[in-house]
Amino acid sequence: MRVWRHEITRVIFDRLINEDDHALVRGHLVALLEAHYAEKMEFIMRDPILYGDYINTLDPSEPRLYECIDDFSIAQVCRSFVCWPRPLTTVQCACTYIIIIIIIEFVVVA
């Protein structure tokens, strides 16, 4: 349910423009989760909530699993990625680089 909550916040919550809308969606989300997963609410609602498939980015032999990043070990991966020896040759690679820099700046550093 944490990954579902994460996706809801990325797909819907990030597009809302004011605090009233945020509060409305947050209220519906909490009510829905409490109705079906009351016993797991502490775990589901724990912040920060960050998922990604870049933990094993630097090792091509490892599968890139979409997993929860609870301990901010992503900071080490991001530092390594910034020094990654391969050039940014594709749009996807460049976008991934930008996303990682944003994560470092606004999630890990903050």
N, CA and C of each residue as an Amber inpcrd file, in Angstrom:
protein
   330
   0.8090000  -1.1930000   0.0000000   0.0000000   0.0000000   0.0000000
   0.8600000   1.2670000   0.0000000   2.0920000   1.1450000   0.5060000
   2.9660000   2.3240000   0.4750000   3.2920000   2.7330000  -0.9600000
   3.5420000   1.7590000  -1.8260000   3.8580000   2.1130000  -3.2080000
   2.6230000   2.7270000  -3.8810000   1.4360000   2.2450000  -3.5460000
   0.2040000   2.8290000  -4.0830000   0.0710000   4.2740000  -3.6070000
   0.3020000   4.4860000  -2.3170000   0.2480000   5.8540000  -1.7750000
   1.2680000   6.7510000  -2.4750000   2.4560000   6.2230000  -2.6810000
   3.4960000   6.9770000  -3.3790000   3.0250000   7.3760000  -4.7790000
   2.4460000   6.4330000  -5.5070000   1.9940000   6.7270000  -6.8670000
   0.8430000   7.7250000  -6.8630000  -0.0590000   7.6260000  -5.9060000
  -1.1440000   8.6050000  -5.8020000  -0.5630000  10.0020000  -5.5920000
   0.4380000  10.0980000  -4.7330000   1.0180000  11.4180000  -4.4850000
   1.7620000  11.9360000  -5.7110000   2.3570000  11.0520000  -6.5020000
   3.0750000  11.4970000  -7.6980000   2.1130000  11.8380000  -8.8280000
   1.0990000  11.0420000  -9.0400000   0.2110000  11.2210000 -10.1880000
  -0.8360000  12.3020000  -9.9400000  -1.3950000  12.3390000  -8.7470000
  -2.4890000  13.2710000  -8.4650000  -2.0220000  14.4460000  -7.6120000
  -1.4460000  14.1590000  -6.4720000  -1.1260000  15.1860000  -5.4800000
  -0.1810000  16.2460000  -6.0370000   0.7980000  15.8380000  -6.8240000
   1.7700000  16.7900000  -7.3670000   1.1600000  17.7840000  -8.3520000
  -0.0390000  17.4850000  -8.8540000  -0.6750000  18.3720000  -9.8310000
  -1.6530000  19.3640000  -9.1910000  -1.8730000  19.2190000  -7.9080000
  -2.7940000  20.1240000  -7.2210000  -2.1040000  21.4610000  -6.9770000
  -2.8900000  22.5330000  -6.9850000  -2.2670000  23.8550000  -6.9720000
  -2.4290000  24.6290000  -5.6740000  -3.2560000  24.1330000  -4.7330000
  -3.3880000  24.8890000  -3.4910000  -3.5680000  23.9460000  -2.3060000
  -3.4170000  24.4860000  -1.1190000  -3.4630000  23.6770000   0.0980000
  -4.8460000  23.0780000   0.3480000  -5.8950000  23.7670000  -0.0660000
  -7.2520000  23.2190000   0.1020000  -7.4130000  21.9170000  -0.6810000
  -6.9230000  21.9070000  -1.9260000  -6.9930000  20.6970000  -2.7360000
  -6.1360000  19.5860000  -2.1260000  -4.9630000  19.9460000  -1.6410000
  -4.0870000  18.9630000  -0.9920000  -4.8000000  18.3340000   0.2070000
  -5.4190000  19.1710000   1.0290000  -6.1200000  18.6860000   2.2220000
  -7.2860000  17.7860000   1.8410000  -8.0190000  18.1400000   0.7980000
  -9.1520000  17.3340000   0.3520000  -8.7030000  15.9460000  -0.0990000
  -7.6830000  15.8930000  -0.9540000  -7.1850000  14.6080000  -1.4530000
  -6.5620000  13.8050000  -0.3140000  -5.7760000  14.4660000   0.5450000
  -5.1690000  13.7840000   1.6830000  -6.2490000  13.1660000   2.5760000
  -7.3460000  13.9040000   2.8110000  -8.4480000  13.3970000   3.6250000
  -9.1000000  12.1760000   3.0080000  -9.3360000  12.2060000   1.6990000
  -9.9190000  11.0490000   1.0190000  -8.9640000   9.8510000   1.0620000
  -7.7050000  10.1080000   0.8550000  -6.7000000   9.0360000   0.8810000
  -6.6490000   8.3760000   2.2540000  -6.5750000   9.1850000   3.3020000
  -6.5220000   8.6530000   4.6670000  -7.7990000   7.8840000   4.9980000
  -8.9530000   8.4270000   4.6290000 -10.2240000   7.7470000   4.9140000
 -10.3040000   6.4010000   4.2110000  -9.8830000   6.3490000   2.9700000
  -9.8970000   5.0970000   2.2200000  -8.9530000   4.0720000   2.8290000
  -7.7630000   4.4950000   3.1780000  -6.7970000   3.5820000   3.7840000
  -7.2570000   3.1150000   5.1640000  -7.8170000   4.0110000   5.9750000
  -8.3060000   3.6090000   7.2990000  -9.4580000   2.6140000   7.2030000
 -10.2930000   2.7620000   6.1910000 -11.4310000   1.8580000   6.0190000
 -10.9810000   0.4380000   5.6840000  -9.8550000   0.3090000   4.9990000
  -9.4250000  -1.0180000   4.5320000  -8.1430000  -1.5260000   5.1780000
  -7.3300000  -0.6480000   5.7090000  -6.0170000  -1.0480000   6.2440000
  -5.7150000  -0.3600000   7.5700000  -6.7030000  -0.2400000   8.4230000
  -6.5390000   0.4930000   9.6940000  -5.3640000  -0.0250000  10.5160000
  -5.1660000  -1.3340000  10.5390000  -4.1070000  -1.9130000  11.3640000
  -2.7020000  -1.6170000  10.8230000  -2.6050000  -1.1480000   9.5830000
  -1.2930000  -0.8760000   8.9910000  -1.0790000   0.6100000   8.6900000
  -1.9410000   1.4610000   9.2270000  -1.8680000   2.8890000   8.9010000
  -0.5360000   3.5330000   9.2780000   0.0190000   3.1690000  10.4070000
   1.2910000   3.7800000  10.8230000   2.3720000   3.5060000   9.7870000
   2.4360000   2.2700000   9.3060000   3.4210000   1.8990000   8.2870000
   3.1180000   2.5810000   6.9500000   1.8820000   2.5340000   6.5230000
   1.5040000   3.0910000   5.2210000   1.7330000   4.5980000   5.1570000
   1.4330000   5.3040000   6.2280000   1.5010000   6.7680000   6.2210000
   2.8500000   7.3220000   6.6760000   3.7950000   6.4530000   6.9750000
   5.1140000   6.9140000   7.4250000   5.7980000   7.7320000   6.3240000
   6.3620000   8.8520000   6.7130000   7.1030000   9.7160000   5.7950000
   8.5700000   9.6920000   6.1640000   9.4610000   9.9690000   5.2730000
   9.2180000  10.2880000   3.8770000   8.8640000   9.0400000   3.0860000
   8.2470000   9.2390000   1.9520000   7.8900000   8.1290000   1.0820000
   8.5750000   8.3640000  -0.2600000   9.5070000   7.4950000  -0.5770000
  10.3040000   7.6430000  -1.7840000  10.5340000   6.2610000  -2.3770000
  10.1980000   6.0920000  -3.6310000  10.4210000   4.8430000  -4.3550000
  11.2200000   5.1460000  -5.6060000  11.9740000   4.1770000  -6.0440000
  12.7290000   4.3490000  -7.2770000  13.3480000   3.0500000  -7.7270000
  13.8510000   3.0580000  -8.9480000  14.5100000   1.8730000  -9.5010000
  15.9860000   2.1410000  -9.7650000  16.5720000   3.0710000  -9.0280000
  17.9440000   3.4720000  -9.3170000  18.9530000   3.0480000  -8.2520000
  18.5630000   2.1950000  -7.3250000  19.5090000   1.7440000  -6.3060000
  20.6790000   0.9870000  -6.9470000  20.4010000   0.1620000  -7.9390000
  21.4500000  -0.6330000  -8.5870000  21.8460000  -0.0730000  -9.9500000
  21.6820000   1.2030000 -10.1560000  21.9400000   1.8230000 -11.4480000
  23.3580000   1.5740000 -11.9430000  24.3170000   1.6050000 -11.0540000
  25.7170000   1.5110000 -11.4700000  26.1880000   0.0980000 -11.7450000
  25.3660000  -0.8990000 -11.4350000  25.7410000  -2.2940000 -11.6740000
  24.7720000  -2.9030000 -12.6810000  25.1420000  -2.9450000 -13.9730000
  24.2270000  -3.4310000 -15.0000000  23.8230000  -4.8980000 -14.8270000
  24.5790000  -5.6630000 -14.0350000  24.2190000  -7.0680000 -13.8230000
  23.0810000  -7.2340000 -12.8100000  22.8060000  -6.1930000 -12.0290000
  21.7350000  -6.2330000 -11.0280000  20.4170000  -5.7870000 -11.6460000
  19.3180000  -6.4340000 -11.2600000  18.0110000  -5.9810000 -11.7720000
  17.6350000  -4.6280000 -11.1830000  16.9500000  -3.8200000 -11.9600000
  16.5020000  -2.5040000 -11.4840000  15.0860000  -2.6590000 -10.9540000
  14.9800000  -2.9250000  -9.6570000  13.6980000  -3.1240000  -9.0040000
  13.1600000  -1.8140000  -8.4710000  11.8640000  -1.6210000  -8.5910000
  11.1910000  -0.4400000  -8.0520000  10.9720000  -0.7050000  -6.5780000
  11.7500000  -0.0360000  -5.7200000  11.7140000  -0.3590000  -4.2990000
  11.6960000   0.8830000  -3.4340000  11.2540000   0.6830000  -2.2000000
  11.1740000   1.7610000  -1.2370000  12.5790000   2.1470000  -0.7840000
  12.8150000   3.4430000  -0.6920000  14.1020000   3.9490000  -0.2420000
  13.8640000   4.5890000   1.1240000  13.9770000   3.7830000   2.1710000
  13.6810000   4.2280000   3.5280000  14.8770000   4.8570000   4.2320000
  16.0450000   4.3650000   3.9420000  17.2090000   4.7930000   4.7160000
  18.0600000   5.8410000   4.0120000  17.5480000   6.3650000   2.9190000
  18.2520000   7.3800000   2.1390000  19.6260000   6.9150000   1.6840000
  19.7640000   5.6100000   1.4770000  20.9980000   5.1050000   0.8850000
  21.1280000   5.6060000  -0.5470000  20.0410000   6.1500000  -1.0660000
  20.0710000   6.7260000  -2.4060000  21.1030000   7.8430000  -2.5090000
  21.4140000   8.4960000  -1.4180000  22.3960000   9.5890000  -1.4560000
  23.7330000   9.0850000  -1.9810000  24.1550000   7.9110000  -1.5380000
  25.4140000   7.3530000  -2.0240000  25.3220000   7.0140000  -3.5010000
  24.1940000   6.4430000  -3.9140000  24.0160000   6.1170000  -5.3260000
  24.0460000   7.3890000  -6.1640000  23.3880000   8.4210000  -5.6780000
  23.3570000   9.6880000  -6.4120000  24.7480000  10.2840000  -6.5430000
  25.5220000  10.2350000  -5.4740000  26.8920000  10.7640000  -5.5420000
  27.7070000   9.9990000  -6.5780000  27.5150000   8.6700000  -6.6100000
  28.2270000   7.8610000  -7.5930000  27.7470000   8.1640000  -8.9980000
  26.4320000   8.3590000  -9.1370000  25.8610000   8.5990000 -10.4570000
  26.3690000   9.9040000 -11.0510000  26.5560000  10.9060000 -10.2220000
  27.0620000  12.1860000 -10.7100000  28.4420000  11.9910000 -11.3380000
  29.2130000  11.0520000 -10.8210000  30.5550000  10.7730000 -11.3450000
  30.5610000   9.5910000 -12.3030000  29.3970000   9.1820000 -12.7440000
  29.2620000   8.0200000 -13.6160000  30.1140000   8.2050000 -14.8640000
  30.9240000   7.2080000 -15.2370000  31.8410000   7.3820000 -16.3590000
  31.1670000   7.4100000 -17.7340000  29.9320000   6.9090000 -17.8510000
  29.2840000   6.8990000 -19.1530000  28.6940000   8.2710000 -19.4690000
  28.7730000   8.6930000 -20.7330000  28.1960000   9.9940000 -21.0860000
  26.6670000   9.9310000 -21.1220000  26.0410000  11.0860000 -20.9620000
  24.5860000  11.1720000 -21.0550000  24.2120000  11.1950000 -22.5370000
  23.9280000  10.0100000 -23.0930000  23.7260000   9.9140000 -24.5400000
  22.2660000   9.8420000 -24.9550000  21.3630000   9.6210000 -24.0170000
  19.9530000   9.5350000 -24.3850000  19.1410000  10.5180000 -23.5590000
  17.9780000  10.8300000 -24.0650000  17.0800000  11.7140000 -23.3270000
  16.6940000  11.0750000 -22.0030000  16.4240000   9.7580000 -22.0190000
  16.0470000   9.0650000 -20.7840000  17.1690000   9.1500000 -19.7570000
  18.3940000   8.9710000 -20.1800000  19.5240000   9.0500000 -19.2590000
  19.6490000  10.4670000 -18.6970000  19.4920000  11.4590000 -19.5550000
  19.5800000  12.8470000 -19.0930000  18.4610000  13.1660000 -18.1070000
  17.2420000  12.6920000 -18.3970000  16.1160000  12.9210000 -17.4840000
  16.3480000  12.2260000 -16.1500000  16.8740000  11.0100000 -16.1840000
  17.1840000  10.2940000 -14.9450000  18.1940000  11.0850000 -14.1240000
  19.2050000  11.6190000 -14.7680000  20.2170000  12.4290000 -14.0910000
  19.5750000  13.6360000 -13.4170000  18.6970000  14.3340000 -14.1260000
  18.0210000  15.5130000 -13.5750000  17.1770000  15.1340000 -12.3730000
  16.4420000  14.0250000 -12.4730000  15.5940000  13.5680000 -11.3630000
  16.4540000  13.2690000 -10.1350000  17.5730000  12.6190000 -10.3300000
  18.4470000  12.2890000  -9.2030000  18.9930000  13.5610000  -8.5570000
  19.3660000  14.5450000  -9.3560000  19.8410000  15.8090000  -8.7940000
  18.7310000  16.4750000  -7.9840000  17.5020000  16.4460000  -8.4760000
  16.3700000  17.0220000  -7.7450000  16.1730000  16.2870000  -6.4240000
  16.2740000  14.9670000  -6.4490000  16.1160000  14.1820000  -5.2180000
  17.2080000  14.5540000  -4.2190000  18.4240000  14.6810000  -4.6760000
  19.5060000  15.0690000  -3.7680000  19.1980000  16.4230000  -3.1390000
  18.7890000  17.3660000  -3.9570000  18.5800000  18.7330000  -3.5010000
  17.4000000  18.8690000  -2.5510000  16.2650000  18.2540000  -2.8860000
  15.0390000  18.5240000  -2.1480000  14.6370000  17.4480000  -1.1570000
  15.1480000  16.2470000  -1.2730000  14.7420000  15.1870000  -0.3550000
  15.8770000  14.8050000   0.5690000  17.0010000  14.4420000   0.0190000
  18.1040000  13.9420000   0.8360000  18.7630000  15.0750000   1.6060000
  19.0630000  16.1850000   0.9580000  19.7440000  17.2890000   1.6100000
  18.8220000  18.0130000   2.5860000  17.5710000  18.2130000   2.1930000
  16.6160000  18.9140000   3.0580000  16.3290000  18.0590000   4.2540000
